[in-house]
């Protein structure tokens, strides 16, 4: 299924129905007076968060969302029918922006959350409403008000607890497939992961779990649009902990610093999040490089997805970071 995380959508709430001018004309009611009914209110455009949706694909080919107009009032003081609301569902994590002002209109963070994006217009009053002791036969009514109309940008930021980072071919997809039930694509070429992948990981305590997001491989310049990173870095803005998956080598510290630089260039708050460095391929690496990070007080663990070495400890450490939630400064020199 195609992953779509940003779309444009035109929304229009229903117009209110017009009130009408009408008179009672009954055989045995002399001077019957006004009998014009009110128009019905227009329907509103409502968005609702649904945990069963994983992307904005439904809106990729849908450019308009319109509610129904309210019906006009009728004679004999009958009100016009209210226009039906247009209710559409969006994934949890979707933010709604006004396309013209960039104003944040709604942020969907919980299943079932509902927000009125465009409010329907009020129905107009019929001439009955204007009858008074000094005005027995009002010969006018009010038109309905137009419904709100907006051009929107829907932007999805995945809801995850841990963001899994690394260079292309760092083994993130393999790790995600081992520690969770996710089945990401795995291959021996760069940029295997073309879209973010989510996996649910069991916590160390019974009936506990957390969600890991595998972000497509980052390279130097990702925050400036190089590679795939820039497009998906926004999905890290909701995570609570970062996990750097790094393959040991002579330039291990430089690769770690490159990732952090891209995070800081995109959003400085990202590099303040609690983090854990996971050194991969422990089963084939002869010389430990943990001290490079330990000397700088950076939490580090050596793992192997191939042999499951230390994966339980990885889960525990990530769980502890989620429970502790301490922020730090961006400087890591």
N, C-alpha and C positions, 0 to 999 in steps of 0.2 A: 504494500500500500504506500502511495506517495506521501511523504511527510511535508506538510505545508504549515509554516509557523507565522506567516504574515499575509494578510489580504486587505483589500479595500472593499467597502460596502456602503451603498447608498441606502439610507433608511428614511421612511416617510410615515408619520403617524396619520391616522384618519382625520379628516375634517369633520367638525361638528355639523349636524344637520340644521337646516334653517327652521326657525319658528314661523308659523303662518298666521295670516289674518283670516278668521272665520267667524260666522255668526250662527247663533241658535235660531233655527227656523222650524219650530214645532207648533203644531196647530193650536194647542191650547196654552201656549206660553207667549203671551204678548210681550213685545220688546225684550226678546230673549237675551240680548247682550252678547258679548264676545265669547267665542268658543274655539279659539285657535290654540293648538297644542304646541309644546316645546319640541325642538329638534333633539335627536339623540346625540350623546357625546361620541366623538370619534375614537376608534381603537388606538391603543398605544403599542409601540414597538418594545418588546421585552426580551432580554437575553437571560438565559439560565445556565448555570454551570452544571456539567454532566461528567461524572468521573469515568463514564464509559467511552468518552471520546479521547483520542490521542493526538489529533492534529486538526487544523482548520480546513481540511480537504473539502468538506461540504460546501465551503464558501468560495472555493477556487474558481468555480464556474457560475457562481450565483452573485450577481452584482447589485441586486435590489432586494429590499425587504420592506414591504408596505402593509400597513394595517388597513382595515376597512373604514369607510366613512360612516358617520352616523346618518340615519335616515331623517328626512324632514318630518316636522310635526304634521298632525292631521286634524281634521275637523272633529267636533264633539269632544274637544279637550284631550285628544289622544296624543300621547308622546310618540316621537319617532324612536325606532329601535336603536340601541347602542351598537356602534360598530365593533366588530370582533377584533381582539388584540392579535398582533403577530408575535408569536412566541417562538424563539429559536434557541437552540442549545449550542453551547461552546465548551471547549475543554477547560478543566480546572487549570488555572495559571494564565488565562487569557486576560490581557489588558485592552481596554477600549479607549481610543484617543479620537478627539475631534480632528479630522484631517486638515482643517483650515487653520486652527489655532494651536494644535498639538496639546490641547488640554486633556488631562487624564479624566475620563468620565466614569470609569468603573474598573475594578480590579477583582477578578473572580478567583477566590482562594479556597472556597468550600463547596462541596457537592450540594446542589439544590439552591445555591445563592441566586437570587433574582434581582435584576436591576431594570428600571424603566429608562430606556435610552432616549426615546422620543415620546412625549406625552401627547395624547390625542386632544384635538380641539373640543372646546365645550359647545354643547348644542345651544342654538339661539332660542330666546323666549318667544312664545306665541303671544297674540294680543290679549289673551286672558290675563296674563301676568301684569298687565299695565292698567287694569281696571281699578278705579278708586272711587271714593265718594264724590269727588269733583270731576272725574273723567269716566263716565259710564260706558262710553262707546269708543275705546281706543281703536284707531284704524291703522295701526302699524305693528310690526313685529321686528324681531332682531335676527340677523343672519348668524349662522354658526361661525365659530372661530376656526381658522386653519390649524391643522396639526403641525407639530414640530417636524423639521426636516433637517437631516444631517448627513454629511459625508464622513464616514468613519474609517479608521485604521484599526484592525484587530491584530494584536501581536501576542503570540503565545510564548511564555517563558515556562519551561517545564518545572514542575514542582518535585524537587528531589532534596534529599538530606546531604548527600555527598557528591561532589563533582570529581570525576576521574579524569586526570589530565596527563598528557604526555605527547611526545613526538609521534609522527606517523610510524606505524610498525613497532610501537613500544610494547604491544601485547595487551592493550586495554580490553579489546573485545574478548580475547581468550580468558583474561582474568574475570571479566563480567560473566562469561558463560559458566565459569567454574564456581564462583561464589554465589550465584543466583540462578534462577530458572530461565533467565533471558537466553535467547538464541540469536545473537548478532552474527553478521557475516564475518567469516574469518578467512584470510588469505595472506599469501606471502608477498604482497606488494603494497606500496604506500597508499594512504587514504582509502583503506578498505571500508572504514566507517564513514558514510556520506551524510548521515543524519544522526542526531543524538539518540542514544539507546538507554532505556531504563531497565533496571533490574531490582527486584525485591530481595533483600538479604536478611536472613534470620539473625536476630540479635542473640547475645549470650544468655539472656534470660528467657524463660518460657513465655510464649505468646508475645514476643517482641520482634520488631523488624525495622529496617530502615531502607530507603531507596537510594540507589547509586545511579548517577547519570554519566554515561560514557560520552564525552564530548569529542567530536572528530579531531584528529591529530592537529596540533598547533605547530607552527614553524615560525622562525623569525620574520617579523613583519605582519603577523596575523591580525594585529589590531589595526593595521592600515589596509586590510583587505587582501593580503597575500595568502594564497592557499584557501582553505575552507574555514579557518578559525574565526574570522571576523563575523561571519554570518551567524555562527552559533555561540559566540562568547556570551551573548545576552542570556543564554540558558543557565549560566553560572550565577546570575545575579540573585537567584532565590536559594541557592544551596547554603548550607550552614558550615560545612567542612570541606576542605580540598584534600584530595589524595593524588600526589604526584607519582606516577609510575615511570621509573627511570631504569634503563638498561645500563649496568655498570660499564665503564670504559674510561679512557684517559681524560675525556672532556665532560665527565659527569657533572661537575659543578657548573660548568659553562652552560650546559643544556638546562639544568635546573634554573639558573639565573635568566636564561632566555625566556622560559615560560613565565617566570614571575614578572619580567619586564613587559611582556605582552599583556599580562593581566593588569598591571599598573597603568599602562597606556590606555587600555580600554575603560577601566573603572578602578581607581585607586582603592576603593573599599574592598575589592576582591582579594587583594594581597594582605588584608588585615584579618582575613578569616583564619581560624585554626587549621593547621595542615599536618599531614603525615606524608613522609617520603617512603615509598615502597620500592626497594631495589629488587628488580626482577631477575629471573634465571639463576637463582641461587644454586640450582642443581649442577650447573656447568661452569660457574665462576669460581676460580681458585682463590683469588685474593679479595678479602672483604674491604669494602670502601665505606663502611658505616661511620668510621671516625671522622670523615670529611664533614658529615652533617652533625654528628654528636658533639664535635668540638665547637659548633656554632649553636648548640642547644636546639637543634631542629629534630623533632621526633622522627625516627627512622626505623624501618624494619626490613629484613631480608626475606624474600618470599620466592616461591616457585609455583606457578600455576600448573606446570607439567606434573610435578610430584605432590602437589597440595601442601608443600612445606610452609609452615607458619601461616596458613590461610585462616585458621581459627583464631590465631593471635591477631591477625590483621582485622578481623571482624570485631574483636574485643577492643582493640585500640581505637578503631573508628567510632565504636559505640561510646567509649569513654570520652572521646573528644566531643561527640554530640551532646553528651550529658554535661560536660564541663563548660563548653562554649566561652572561651576567652579570646579576645581580639588582641592583635599585636600591631606593631608599626610595619611600614612597607620596607624599611631599610634592612637588607640582608647582604652585607658586603663581606 
